[in-house]
């Protein structure tokens, strides 16, 4: 995610984000960590859904082979 994307997501100007980085580094770091956590959660949810789909496919294949 670019700085422009982050600013858009937060509904602030890109220069505001830059100013926070310089004048309020703890706020900036907290925002960045929060966004990273969101991204990690999204990726994990996607992986979980893919694993569920693979499990379902495997179970269907297993059931088909028994018949």
Backbone as ProteinMPNN parsed JSONL, in Angstrom:
{"seq_chain_A": "XXXXXXXXXXXXXXXXXXXXXXXXXXXXXXXXXXXXXXXXXXXXXXXXXXXXXXXXXXXXXXXXXXX", "coords_chain_A": {"N_chain_A": [[0.851, -1.167, 0.0], [0.666, 2.144, -0.925], [1.849, 5.415, 0.171], [0.031, 7.298, -0.693], [-2.229, 5.689, -1.051], [-2.666, 4.916, 1.601], [-3.215, 7.394, 2.794], [-5.563, 8.035, 1.425], [-7.189, 5.935, 2.322], [-7.376, 6.605, 5.006], [-8.686, 8.928, 4.736], [-7.371, 11.406, 4.599], [-5.072, 14.039, 3.697], [-2.174, 13.439, 1.717], [0.069, 14.895, 2.481], [-0.514, 15.425, 5.117], [-0.216, 12.925, 6.282], [2.528, 12.617, 5.838], [3.447, 14.738, 7.427], [2.656, 13.833, 9.944], [4.348, 11.689, 10.158], [6.779, 12.967, 10.508], [6.36, 14.813, 12.667], [4.836, 13.505, 14.576], [5.825, 10.806, 15.327], [5.189, 8.463, 16.816], [2.414, 8.206, 16.551], [2.262, 7.848, 13.785], [3.717, 5.421, 13.513], [2.023, 3.725, 14.96], [-0.295, 3.796, 13.382], [0.718, 2.617, 11.026], [1.414, 0.067, 11.958], [-1.109, -0.86, 12.709], [-2.362, -0.957, 10.201], [-0.774, -2.898, 9.02], [-1.446, -5.104, 10.569], [-4.151, -5.377, 9.857], [-3.792, -6.083, 7.167], [-2.42, -8.512, 7.419], [-4.371, -10.046, 8.696], [-6.349, -10.103, 6.686], [-4.959, -11.564, 4.692], [-4.579, -13.991, 6.024], [-7.248, -14.799, 6.385], [-7.965, -15.177, 3.727], [-6.238, -17.275, 3.055], [-7.218, -19.222, 4.797], [-9.794, -19.6, 3.744], [-9.087, -20.655, 1.238], [-7.884, -23.031, 2.067], [-10.105, -24.315, 3.188], [-11.64, -24.684, 0.89], [-9.951, -26.435, -0.507], [-10.009, -28.618, 1.237], [-12.711, -29.335, 1.045], [-12.81, -30.052, -1.663], [-11.063, -32.219, -1.619], [-12.459, -33.967, 0.091], [-14.728, -34.438, -1.482], [-13.564, -35.715, -3.654], [-12.527, -37.969, -2.4], [-14.899, -39.191, -1.545], [-16.049, -39.754, -4.025], [-14.213, -41.589, -5.035], [-14.632, -43.777, -3.376], [-16.992, -44.833, -4.226]], "CA_chain_A": [[0.0, 0.0, 0.0], [1.487, 3.353, -1.019], [1.48, 6.515, 1.07], [-1.196, 7.877, -1.248], [-3.303, 4.754, -0.726], [-2.915, 5.005, 3.041], [-3.877, 8.679, 3.041], [-6.929, 7.89, 0.926], [-7.895, 5.028, 3.23], [-7.626, 7.352, 6.238], [-9.415, 10.141, 4.353], [-6.549, 12.569, 4.901], [-4.16, 14.422, 2.627], [-0.88, 12.761, 1.775], [1.004, 15.728, 3.245], [-0.837, 15.235, 6.536], [0.45, 11.681, 6.663], [3.958, 12.925, 5.874], [3.688, 15.578, 8.607], [2.554, 12.966, 11.121], [5.562, 10.881, 10.202], [7.859, 13.818, 11.014], [6.082, 15.49, 13.938], [4.179, 12.577, 15.505], [6.287, 9.48, 14.876], [4.49, 7.363, 17.49], [1.111, 8.086, 15.891], [2.522, 7.279, 12.467], [4.074, 4.008, 13.683], [0.822, 3.021, 15.393], [-1.135, 3.649, 12.191], [1.332, 1.657, 10.112], [1.276, -1.266, 12.556], [-2.515, -1.23, 12.595], [-2.622, -1.326, 8.806], [-0.102, -4.174, 8.782], [-2.259, -6.144, 11.208], [-5.309, -5.572, 8.979], [-3.346, -6.788, 5.968], [-2.114, -9.887, 7.825], [-5.651, -10.716, 8.944], [-6.96, -10.354, 5.375], [-4.235, -12.649, 4.033], [-4.877, -15.231, 6.742], [-8.621, -15.185, 6.057], [-7.943, -15.691, 2.361], [-5.599, -18.588, 3.112], [-8.149, -20.13, 5.453], [-10.837, -19.932, 2.77], [-8.495, -21.541, 0.237], [-7.726, -24.346, 2.697], [-11.439, -24.907, 3.303], [-12.012, -25.137, -0.45], [-9.151, -27.635, -0.796], [-10.547, -29.702, 2.059], [-13.981, -29.738, 0.443], [-12.481, -30.763, -2.907], [-10.479, -33.503, -1.235], [-13.53, -34.818, 0.607], [-15.561, -34.848, -2.616], [-12.776, -36.685, -4.411], [-12.472, -39.175, -1.576], [-16.226, -39.788, -1.602], [-16.214, -40.258, -5.395], [-13.359, -42.774, -5.22], [-15.195, -44.892, -2.617], [-18.14, -45.383, -4.958]], "C_chain_A": [[0.902, 1.238, 0.0], [1.021, 4.398, -0.002], [0.186, 7.175, 0.598], [-2.393, 6.995, -0.919], [-3.686, 4.849, 0.747], [-3.649, 6.286, 3.376], [-5.329, 8.626, 2.571], [-7.77, 7.024, 1.838], [-8.28, 5.744, 4.525], [-8.42, 8.635, 6.004], [-8.69, 11.414, 4.809], [-5.677, 12.87, 3.688], [-2.833, 13.699, 2.813], [0.136, 13.572, 2.569], [0.741, 15.631, 4.746], [-0.148, 13.991, 7.058], [1.955, 11.9, 6.785], [4.297, 13.751, 7.122], [3.604, 14.756, 9.891], [3.818, 12.135, 11.273], [6.714, 11.675, 10.822], [7.585, 14.334, 12.422], [5.453, 14.59, 15.001], [4.548, 11.144, 15.138], [5.568, 8.321, 15.552], [3.109, 7.136, 16.884], [1.279, 7.407, 14.539], [2.832, 5.784, 12.574], [2.859, 3.175, 14.079], [-0.113, 2.782, 14.218], [-0.585, 2.575, 11.257], [1.209, 0.233, 10.663], [-0.159, -1.758, 12.463], [-2.872, -1.672, 11.187], [-1.959, -2.663, 8.459], [-0.907, -5.322, 9.378], [-3.49, -6.43, 10.354], [-4.931, -6.4, 7.753], [-3.046, -8.26, 6.28], [-3.401, -10.672, 8.044], [-6.339, -11.052, 7.628], [-6.293, -11.535, 4.673], [-4.529, -13.988, 4.699], [-6.29, -15.716, 6.461], [-8.695, -15.776, 4.654], [-7.332, -17.09, 2.33], [-6.518, -19.615, 3.742], [-9.254, -20.548, 4.497], [-10.311, -20.874, 1.693], [-8.312, -22.954, 0.806], [-9.068, -25.053, 2.848], [-11.91, -25.437, 1.955], [-11.239, -26.402, -0.829], [-9.661, -28.832, -0.006], [-11.834, -30.237, 1.457], [-13.736, -30.523, -0.849], [-11.921, -32.145, -2.606], [-11.553, -34.468, -0.743], [-14.45, -35.306, -0.509], [-14.857, -35.913, -3.44], [-12.723, -38.022, -3.678], [-13.8, -39.926, -1.622], [-16.465, -40.428, -2.977], [-15.406, -41.539, -5.602], [-13.909, -43.985, -4.472], [-16.325, -45.57, -3.377], [-17.675, -46.165, -6.1]], "O_chain_A": [[1.798, 1.356, 0.835], [-0.048, 4.278, 0.596], [-0.652, 7.562, 1.413], [-3.453, 7.499, -0.549], [-4.866, 4.86, 1.099], [-4.602, 6.273, 4.156], [-6.222, 9.124, 3.257], [-8.931, 7.336, 2.102], [-9.36, 5.524, 5.073], [-8.781, 9.338, 6.948], [-9.296, 12.353, 5.324], [-5.56, 12.055, 2.773], [-2.429, 13.39, 3.934], [0.977, 12.998, 3.26], [1.665, 15.743, 5.551], [0.433, 13.999, 8.143], [2.581, 11.419, 7.73], [5.301, 13.5, 7.788], [4.389, 14.96, 10.816], [4.295, 11.907, 12.384], [7.524, 11.126, 11.569], [8.469, 14.301, 13.278], [5.533, 14.886, 16.193], [3.702, 10.366, 14.696], [5.356, 7.287, 14.92], [2.684, 5.992, 16.721], [0.523, 6.499, 14.193], [2.283, 4.975, 11.825], [2.682, 2.057, 13.597], [-0.663, 1.691, 14.071], [-1.33, 1.731, 10.759], [0.93, -0.7, 9.91], [-0.403, -2.929, 12.175], [-3.599, -2.648, 11.002], [-2.512, -3.459, 7.701], [-1.034, -6.384, 8.768], [-3.841, -7.591, 10.145], [-5.663, -7.305, 7.353], [-3.382, -9.145, 5.493], [-3.511, -11.826, 7.628], [-6.855, -12.157, 7.463], [-6.973, -12.403, 4.126], [-4.706, -14.999, 4.02], [-6.512, -16.918, 6.312], [-9.403, -16.756, 4.421], [-7.848, -17.983, 1.659], [-6.594, -20.752, 3.278], [-9.614, -21.723, 4.442], [-11.016, -21.795, 1.278], [-8.553, -23.945, 0.117], [-9.154, -26.265, 2.654], [-12.509, -26.51, 1.88], [-11.806, -27.331, -1.405], [-9.733, -29.941, -0.535], [-12.029, -31.45, 1.369], [-14.384, -31.541, -1.094], [-12.271, -33.123, -3.267], [-11.56, -35.642, -1.113], [-14.901, -36.451, -0.488], [-15.472, -36.889, -3.87], [-12.861, -39.081, -4.292], [-13.821, -41.152, -1.725], [-17.022, -41.522, -3.066], [-15.867, -42.465, -6.27], [-13.674, -45.117, -4.894], [-16.579, -46.759, -3.183], [-18.488, -46.713, -6.845]]}, "name": "protein", "num_of_chains": 1, "seq": "XXXXXXXXXXXXXXXXXXXXXXXXXXXXXXXXXXXXXXXXXXXXXXXXXXXXXXXXXXXXXXXXXXX"}
